[in-house]
Each structure stands twice: as C-alpha cells, then as structure tokens.
Amino acid sequence: MFGRHAFMVGLGVIAAGAAAAAAWAQGGAGNYPDHPIRVIVSVPAGGGVDTVTRLVAAKMQVILGQPMVVENRAGVGGSIAAEYVFGSPPDGYTLLASQPSPITTNPLLYKSLSYDPAQLVPIAIMSHVPNVVLVRKDFPAKTIQELIAYAKANPGKINFASQGIGTTSHTTAELFQKITGTKMTHVPYKGTAPAVNDLLAGNVDLMFNELASSIELYKSGRARILAVTVNHRVAALPNIPTLEEAGVMGCDSDTWHALTAPPKTPDAIVAKLNAAVNKAMTDPDLLARFTQLSISPGGGTPAEAAAFIKSETQRWGDVIRDAGIKPE
C-alpha cells in the first residue's frame, strides 16, 4: 500500500517520538508552541496538498495544544508560498506544506527565485499518492503497449496535459518518453482542474495524474486508467497493472506532500513537530480518510525526510535537464 518512496510509520514513530521527548526534556524547545501555528499551503484551496494538510493539521493541533491555521498562497509552481516561509522567522510558527516542486526542482524551472529550497528544514513527509496514466475515454489505445505503439506510429500527435511546466505530471511524462523512445506534445495548464477538464472534453489525449483526482473519473467511465506509476498494484485498482508489469521499467512516480520549516529552525522544535506528525499518522480517523482518498500516510524522522527530498531533487532534476526543460 505504501509504495516505493513511502516512509513506514511503525519504527519511525517510535524513533521520532523518542527524539522529540529527549529534546523536550533538555528544554531546547522552551514552551513551544504557546500560540497558533500558521501552515502556508502552496496550492489553492481544494487541491491535493491542501486536502492532506487540513487533515493532518487538524490532528496535529490537538496533539500540540495550539490551533494550526492553514493559509493558501498559490502561484509560480508553489514558489510564492515557499518564498514566504523561507523569509519567515525560524521559530516554528510559520510552516510550509507543499508538493515536491517548490522544495526540489523549482530553481531549475524559474529564473528569479528569492529562496533556496535546500535550506528549508524538512519536518516530515505527510503523504504519498500514486500517479496513473489517465487517458480520454475514447483514446484508441487500451493498454500501455498499445499506447507506446500508437505514439511511435504517430510521433508528436499525442497531446499530454500537465499541471504546469516542471510539475510531477510533466516530468513523469518526459521520463516515460525517454524510457519508451516515444515523442508526445506537451500542453501545460495552470493546475489539475483545467488539465483534467480538457482531457474530459477530448482536447488532450492523456495525463500522468495523481490517483486521488483520477479514480472517480475512472469509476464513472468518464476517462480510463491504463496503468499506475508505482511499483505495486493499488488496492483501489486491483485490475490495473503497473508500468513495470506493462514492460516500462524505471518510470516510478508518485505525488508526495511535505511539511518544512524556515532555515535555521531549531532541532528541538523540528523534533516536536515531527513527533506530532507521526502521532497523527496513527489516528484511525485520519487513516480511514486517507484510505478513502487512495492516499498513503507518510511519517518517519526529519533525517529520513531530508534524505528523501534530496534524492527526489536529484532524480527529477536529471529528468528536467535531460528533457531540456528551460526556466521561465
């Protein structure tokens, strides 16, 4: 259920909780938190990051004993929110909740950013969502192999949508083309909703989209899913193969959501926030809601989150450079 990149909760919760308790006992976090914590979300209200953040924050505020106020600051691929948090005081009262790009590859995609993602302090990965190959309902290919054959026979004629240049949906499509030796035409949008709407209208052919916003379209017959892009079948789609099962190796891709803090945030504060995230990941109501949305819980230590973010930055940075995606 958790996927290649998901962090296992069990031992991570214990380790993170012990680390937080030790830091707290040393008095490093003082009386933190003693007033509300702001969580700046990098997408508009209703998006995947926003949904996950509100679910997790609702549990964290009970654990921490202070309100967690969620605010949306969308724009520039999430960079507006990231820049705001980057320049905020490192006191644990302003946090960033984001999709991958603002804290990984945005410097490769935008010419003038006033923040360095590598200096943001990882708290935890909140969730993982598998991506899928979503096609319009009347698309001629019924399988991944048929899609590859069709693309090779019609180079450049297949249009694929994305949430924007450099987003996971875009970079996953570029990786797929590189691995399969195909050439498709990119049609970037400003977010998931307009991209999916054009796919449903038949204006674009396919999209590498997250499962949470694709599954109901599939169930209703408004679009089709040819494969999932993680290395295991998804419980909600038991009859849908993985890309590996379809013969496409090395195109693993999921959408994840992270909680980070401004540079130089004290370790003791990070530890307490991390412990709260891990405890939230054991809440039955949260887990039931995640399951309903086909979302896998995150968790683990700040060090694990940092290592994961670093590896994802390297992996997708290489895809961006190989594909020749230029900064805007």
Secondary structure, 3 states (H helix, E strand, C coil): CCCCCCCCCHHHHHHHHHHHHHHHHCCCCCCCCCCCEEEEECCCCCCHHHHHHHHHHHHHHHHHCCCEEEEECCCHHHHHHHHHHHCCCCCCCEEEEECHHHHCCHHHHCCCCCCCHHHCEEEEEEEEEEEEEEEECCCCCCCHHHHHHHHHHCCCCCEEEECCCCCHHHHHHHHHHHHHCCCCEEEECCCHHHHHHHHHCCCCCEEEEEHHHCHHHHHCCCEEEEEECCCCCCCCCCCCCECCCCCCCCCCCEEEEEEEECCCCCHHHHHHHHHHHHHHCCCHHHHHHHHHCCCEEEECCHHHHHHHHHHHHHHHHHHHHHHCCCCC
